[in-house]
Amino acid sequence: MIKHLNLMNFEDEIAQGVVLVDFWAPWCQPCLDQNPILEEIAEELKNMAKVFKVDVNDNRVISNKQGVQNIPLLILYQNSKPIARFQGIQSKDSIMRSILKLI
């Protein structure tokens, strides 16, 4: 199960290592379609990279600060710096390639 981030823990969780954050909303069907792929990635990379979710409805401050305009949006961070952004539904291979380059 992928942990959800909020204003209280967002900065701490992305501060170290390779972190993929899924900006989504429960009413967004493409976001829901992306979720099984993210669950697989989180399970396969659990010791090498972290995967989190941010509900844009509940976390507008984070979404605005990160420049989220459309969802689904995945942002890949390394030591709190955004490295890559993926707009729309992404394939597992595409996401994995980007993460594996960093670890």
KEMI-844840 format. One line per 8 residues: for each residue z, x, y of N, C-alpha, C, CB. Coordinates in nm, 4 decimals. Each point is the difference from the previous one (the first is absolute). Glycine has a CB too. Layout:
N
Z:X:Y:Z:X:Y:Z:X:Y:Z:X:Y | ...
end
This chain:
103
0.0000:0.0838:-0.1188:0.0000:-0.0838:0.1188:0.0000:0.0883:0.1252:0.1222:-0.1836:-0.1254 | -0.2090:0.1527:0.2179:-0.0132:0.0773:0.1225:0.1030:-0.0476:0.1015:-0.2461:0.0360:-0.0440 | 0.3170:0.0595:0.1026:0.1037:-0.0294:0.0979:-0.0622:-0.0409:0.1339:0.1544:0.1627:-0.1152 | -0.0901:-0.2575:0.1815:-0.0451:-0.0457:0.1317:0.0761:0.0742:0.1088:-0.0570:-0.2273:-0.0937 | -0.0147:0.2687:0.1959:0.0604:0.0704:0.1122:0.0178:-0.0929:0.1186:-0.1025:0.2133:-0.0789 | 0.1991:-0.1756:0.1643:0.0245:-0.0756:0.1230:0.0373:0.0995:0.1097:0.0760:-0.2072:-0.1298 | -0.0399:0.1560:0.2442:0.0317:0.0844:0.1144:0.1169:0.0946:-0.0283:-0.0851:-0.1810:0.1485 | 0.1753:0.1401:-0.2354:0.1182:0.0807:-0.0302:-0.0315:0.1227:-0.0868:0.1348:-0.2086:0.0173
-0.2364:0.1988:-0.1041:-0.0231:0.1097:-0.0944:-0.1392:0.0633:0.0081:0.1614:-0.1129:-0.1464 | -0.2512:0.0599:0.2276:-0.1386:0.0467:0.0024:-0.0092:0.1503:0.0289:-0.0704:-0.2282:0.0757 | 0.1271:0.2724:0.0359:-0.0119:0.1408:0.0409:0.0604:0.0944:-0.1038:0.0078:-0.0726:0.2394 | 0.1061:0.0362:-0.2956:0.0641:0.0845:-0.1005:-0.0849:0.0128:-0.1257:0.2216:-0.0684:0.0900 | -0.2818:-0.0415:-0.1333:-0.0756:0.0008:-0.1261:-0.1327:0.0756:0.0104:0.1059:-0.2181:-0.0549 | -0.1676:0.2205:0.1734:-0.1270:0.0716:0.0123:0.0194:0.1455:0.0454:-0.1105:-0.2185:0.0530 | 0.2348:0.2595:-0.0290:0.0288:0.1307:0.0607:-0.0389:0.1193:-0.0866:0.1844:-0.1104:0.1182 | -0.1723:0.0981:-0.2487:-0.0264:0.1148:-0.0863:-0.0925:-0.0359:-0.1141:0.2219:0.0916:0.0594
-0.3122:0.0010:-0.0879:-0.0896:-0.0149:-0.1126:-0.1218:-0.0864:0.0316:0.1962:0.0283:-0.1473 | -0.2628:-0.0677:0.0401:-0.1208:-0.0819:0.0089:0.0397:-0.1457:-0.0226:-0.1481:0.1917:-0.0817 | 0.1124:-0.2761:0.1791:0.0414:-0.1403:-0.0031:-0.1195:-0.0889:0.0341:0.2372:0.0633:0.0649 | -0.2624:-0.1627:-0.1479:-0.1028:-0.1005:0.0260:0.0703:-0.1294:0.0394:-0.1631:0.1081:-0.1646 | 0.1249:-0.1622:0.2808:0.0611:-0.1243:0.0464:-0.1078:-0.1078:0.0087:0.1780:0.1277:0.1294 | -0.1510:-0.2396:-0.1935:-0.0881:-0.1171:0.0000:0.0500:-0.0983:0.1054:-0.0551:0.0309:-0.2469 | -0.0246:-0.0490:0.3526:0.0306:-0.1009:0.1017:-0.0701:-0.1276:-0.0441:0.0238:0.1729:0.1895 | 0.0539:-0.2788:-0.2100:-0.0508:-0.1223:-0.0630:0.0744:-0.1207:0.0540:-0.0607:0.1277:-0.2076
0.0194:-0.2464:0.1581:0.0690:-0.1257:0.0280:-0.0161:-0.0904:-0.1217:-0.0400:0.0217:0.2516 | 0.1391:-0.1071:-0.2781:-0.0058:-0.0861:-0.1180:-0.1132:-0.1022:0.0034:0.2432:0.0306:-0.0189 | -0.2961:-0.0637:0.1370:-0.1088:-0.0981:0.0119:-0.1378:0.0655:-0.0131:0.1476:-0.1387:0.1473 | -0.1529:0.2701:-0.1599:-0.1262:0.0760:-0.0025:-0.0462:0.0195:-0.1446:0.0632:0.1187:0.2151 | -0.1659:-0.1929:-0.2559:-0.0470:0.0094:-0.1390:-0.0507:0.1396:-0.0367:-0.0595:-0.2407:0.0129 | -0.0185:0.3087:0.0732:-0.0392:0.1368:-0.0356:0.1208:0.0927:-0.0186:-0.2129:-0.0358:0.1259 | 0.3180:0.0128:-0.0494:0.1239:0.0790:-0.0160:0.0586:-0.0225:-0.1389:0.0461:-0.0152:0.2481 | -0.0441:-0.1096:-0.2906:0.0537:-0.0337:-0.1318:-0.0876:0.0573:-0.1108:0.0997:-0.2093:0.0950
-0.2313:0.2108:-0.0714:-0.0925:0.0575:-0.0983:0.0188:0.1515:-0.0134:-0.1639:-0.1827:0.0528 | 0.2021:0.2481:0.0554:0.0204:0.1457:0.0005:0.1283:0.0397:-0.0743:-0.1229:0.0125:0.2191 | 0.2188:-0.1020:-0.2239:0.1324:0.0330:-0.0524:0.0024:0.0570:-0.1420:0.0814:-0.1779:0.1454 | -0.1538:0.1232:-0.2433:0.0069:0.0575:-0.1350:-0.0453:0.1471:-0.0039:-0.0408:-0.2296:-0.0917 | -0.0565:0.2639:0.1732:-0.0473:0.1386:0.0065:0.1114:0.0894:0.0539:-0.2386:-0.0780:0.0352 | 0.3069:0.0310:0.0692:0.1089:0.0780:0.0579:0.1161:0.0154:-0.0971:-0.0676:-0.0802:0.2253 | 0.0950:-0.0230:-0.3031:0.1063:0.0078:-0.1012:-0.0329:0.1084:-0.1033:0.0518:-0.2459:0.0330 | -0.1783:0.2526:-0.0750:-0.0427:0.1030:-0.0959:0.0179:0.1391:0.0590:-0.1651:-0.1605:-0.1001
0.1212:0.1776:0.2241:0.0102:0.1297:0.0669:0.1462:0.0406:0.0143:-0.2146:-0.0451:0.1240 | 0.2990:-0.0474:-0.0824:0.1429:0.0292:0.0158:0.0608:0.0458:-0.1320:0.0142:-0.1694:0.1845 | -0.0516:0.1047:-0.2925:0.0537:0.0352:-0.1316:-0.0505:0.1382:-0.0440:0.0114:-0.2454:-0.0606 | -0.1396:0.2712:0.0786:-0.0576:0.1270:-0.0447:0.0490:0.1191:0.0826:-0.2003:-0.1264:-0.0764 | 0.2264:0.1055:0.2034:0.0362:0.1109:0.0890:0.1476:0.0006:0.0401:-0.2326:-0.0060:0.0841 | 0.3163:-0.0653:-0.1583:0.1382:-0.0206:0.0438:0.0781:0.1280:0.0260:-0.0059:-0.2078:-0.1278 | -0.0284:0.3178:0.0655:0.0715:0.1246:0.0235:-0.0701:0.0913:0.1016:0.0875:-0.0180:-0.2321 | -0.2073:-0.0217:0.2756:-0.0781:0.0859:0.0888:-0.0236:-0.0593:0.1388:-0.1081:0.0891:-0.2023
0.1035:-0.2205:0.2110:-0.0267:-0.0685:0.1270:0.0715:-0.1352:-0.0026:-0.2265:0.1169:0.0266 | 0.2521:-0.1698:0.0927:0.0674:-0.1298:0.0095:-0.0981:-0.1037:0.0534:0.2239:0.1124:0.0381 | -0.2064:-0.2365:-0.0846:-0.0806:-0.1121:0.0467:0.0957:-0.1077:0.0506:-0.1895:0.0524:-0.1644 | 0.1625:-0.1016:0.2859:0.0837:-0.1032:0.0609:-0.0875:-0.1100:0.0586:0.1786:0.1705:0.0507 | -0.1148:-0.2827:-0.0174:-0.0681:-0.1118:0.0649:0.0726:-0.0345:0.1299:-0.0788:-0.0893:-0.2242 | 0.0007:0.0448:0.3229:0.0559:-0.0512:0.1246:-0.0644:-0.1359:0.0260:0.0400:0.2354:0.0943 | 0.0405:-0.3397:-0.0933:-0.0482:-0.1345:0.0328:-0.0176:-0.0064:0.1522:0.1179:-0.1060:-0.2039 | -0.2426:0.0914:0.2476:-0.0279:0.0032:0.1445:0.0616:-0.1188:0.0734:-0.2121:0.1212:-0.0492
0.2339:-0.2319:-0.0203:0.0639:-0.1166:0.0628:0.1442:0.0301:0.0393:-0.1481:-0.1507:-0.1338 | 0.2179:0.2224:0.0474:0.1417:0.0278:0.0208:0.0262:0.1298:0.0758:0.0436:-0.1249:-0.2079 | -0.1467:0.2061:0.2247:0.0182:0.1331:0.0571:-0.1053:0.0308:0.1056:0.1010:0.0744:-0.2152 | -0.1074:-0.1576:0.3171:-0.1009:0.0170:0.1051:0.0173:0.1297:0.0788:-0.0122:-0.2471:0.0163 | 0.1355:0.2913:0.0011:0.0233:0.1246:0.0743:-0.0649:0.1182:-0.0736:0.2179:-0.0932:0.0925 | -0.1951:0.1016:-0.2232:-0.0604:0.1075:-0.0799:-0.1522:-0.0125:0.0030:0.2042:0.0084:-0.1497 | -0.2543:-0.1292:0.1253:-0.1447:-0.0220:-0.0041:-0.0663:0.0395:0.1318:0.0360:-0.1860:-0.1635 | 0.0241:0.1469:0.2738:-0.0558:0.0352:0.1308:0.0036:0.1503:0.0227:0.0727:-0.2218:0.0891
0.0385:0.2839:-0.1215:0.0144:0.1450:0.0197:-0.0999:0.0786:-0.0844:0.2426:-0.0344:0.0503 | -0.2755:-0.0191:-0.1688:-0.0930:0.0680:-0.0902:-0.1459:-0.0408:0.0258:0.1832:0.0109:-0.1709 | -0.2053:-0.0968:0.2680:-0.1362:-0.0387:0.0360:-0.0678:-0.0921:-0.0994:-0.0146:0.2131:0.1157 | 0.0930:-0.2940:-0.1842:-0.0561:-0.0923:-0.0989:-0.0612:-0.1197:0.0732:0.1707:0.0727:-0.1752 | -0.3021:-0.0911:0.1582:-0.0690:-0.1126:0.0628:-0.0544:-0.0979:-0.1025:-0.0583:0.1479:0.1900 | 0.0218:-0.0966:-0.3074:-0.0519:-0.0840:-0.1073:0.0677:0.0395:-0.1300:-0.2222:-0.0270:0.1181 | 0.2356:-0.0707:-0.2072:0.0582:0.0259:-0.1306:-0.0950:-0.0490:-0.1079:0.2330:-0.0187:0.0943 | -0.2254:0.0736:-0.2137:0.0890:0.1065:-0.0418:-0.0384:0.1345:0.0633:0.0376:-0.1232:-0.2148
0.0650:0.2019:0.2415:-0.0178:0.1349:0.0526:0.0974:0.0906:-0.0734:-0.0748:-0.0851:0.2288 | 0.0219:0.1919:-0.2851:0.0824:0.1011:-0.0642:-0.0001:0.1228:0.0894:-0.0516:-0.0888:-0.2334 | 0.1692:0.1443:0.2592:0.0089:0.1250:0.0740:0.0682:0.1019:-0.0890:0.0088:-0.1200:0.2237 | -0.0738:0.2353:-0.2377:0.0532:0.1098:-0.0796:0.0647:0.1003:0.0945:-0.1766:-0.0328:-0.1805 | 0.3043:0.0590:0.1589:0.0772:0.0915:0.0833:0.0362:0.1253:-0.0792:0.0912:-0.1942:0.1324 | -0.0817:0.3049:-0.0616:0.0565:0.1214:-0.0582:0.1025:0.0530:0.0996:-0.2144:0.0548:-0.1315 | 0.3408:-0.0518:0.0893:0.1093:0.0439:0.0870:-0.0030:-0.0731:0.1346:-0.0049:0.2247:-0.1121 | -0.0074:-0.3547:0.1063:-0.0005:-0.0972:0.1101:-0.1262:-0.0012:0.0858:0.2419:0.0274:0.0018
-0.3388:0.0594:-0.0319:-0.1251:0.0007:0.0764:-0.1068:-0.0819:-0.0722:0.0572:0.2268:0.0946 | -0.1227:-0.3208:-0.0248:-0.1076:-0.0754:-0.0650:-0.1180:0.0919:-0.0299:0.0727:-0.2105:0.1187 | -0.1159:0.2117:-0.2434:-0.1083:0.0866:-0.0461:-0.1291:-0.0787:-0.0170:0.1671:0.1466:-0.1147 | -0.1561:-0.2696:0.0631:-0.1192:-0.0821:-0.0267:0.0358:-0.1474:0.0130:-0.0937:0.1770:-0.1546 | -0.0084:-0.2554:0.1928:0.0143:-0.1456:0.0101:-0.1100:-0.0639:-0.0836:0.1029:0.0153:0.2333 | -0.0659:-0.1175:-0.3091:-0.0939:-0.0718:-0.0857:0.0033:-0.1475:0.0372:0.0308:0.1678:-0.1880 | -0.1384:-0.2168:0.2459:-0.0086:-0.1405:0.0415:-0.0651:-0.0823:-0.1101:-0.0146:0.0682:0.2424 | 0.0721:-0.1835:-0.2746:-0.0570:-0.0867:-0.1027:0.0421:0.0436:-0.1394:-0.1938:-0.0450:0.1497
0.1460:-0.0271:-0.2492:0.0350:0.0292:-0.1392:-0.0621:0.1341:-0.0402:0.0136:-0.2486:-0.0551 | 0.0682:0.3315:-0.0082:-0.0429:0.1322:-0.0425:0.0082:0.0122:-0.1515:0.0768:0.0963:0.2187 | -0.1653:-0.0141:-0.2740:0.0043:0.0254:-0.1441:0.1131:0.0973:-0.0318:-0.2489:-0.0413:-0.0185 | 0.2948:0.0345:-0.1034:0.1052:0.0918:-0.0441:-0.0475:0.1439:0.0131:0.0889:-0.1739:-0.1588 | -0.2141:0.2002:0.1184:-0.0534:0.1364:0.0052:-0.0002:0.0554:0.1413:-0.1406:-0.0519:-0.1978 | 0.0993:-0.0281:0.2928:-0.0068:0.0437:0.1395:0.1391:0.0382:0.0515:-0.2002:-0.1491:0.0369 | 0.2974:0.0655:-0.0642:0.1368:0.0259:0.0453:0.0570:0.1227:-0.0707:0.0329:-0.2458:0.0454 | -0.0512:0.2526:-0.1764:0.0541:0.1113:-0.0781:-0.0589:0.1330:0.0452:0.0317:-0.1543:-0.1941
-0.1618:0.1591:0.2184:-0.0635:0.1239:0.0470:0.0655:0.0501:0.1287:-0.2161:-0.0724:-0.1058 | 0.2380:-0.0177:0.1982:0.0607:0.0378:0.1288:0.1433:0.0491:-0.0175:-0.1455:-0.1680:0.1143 | 0.2215:0.1013:-0.1996:0.1386:0.0413:-0.0231:0.0054:0.1340:-0.0723:0.0698:-0.2406:-0.0087 | -0.1515:0.2574:-0.0937:0.0052:0.1215:-0.0813:-0.0403:0.1247:0.0798:-0.0506:-0.1399:-0.2015 | -0.0277:0.1232:0.3059:-0.0354:0.1133:0.0860:0.1226:0.0550:0.0725:-0.2293:-0.0969:0.0294 | 0.3310:0.0126:-0.0111:0.1179:0.0373:0.0767:0.1176:0.0494:-0.0843:-0.0737:-0.1653:0.1650 | 0.0676:0.1405:-0.2958:0.1153:0.0383:-0.0825:-0.0330:0.1166:-0.0915:0.0807:-0.2354:0.0083
end
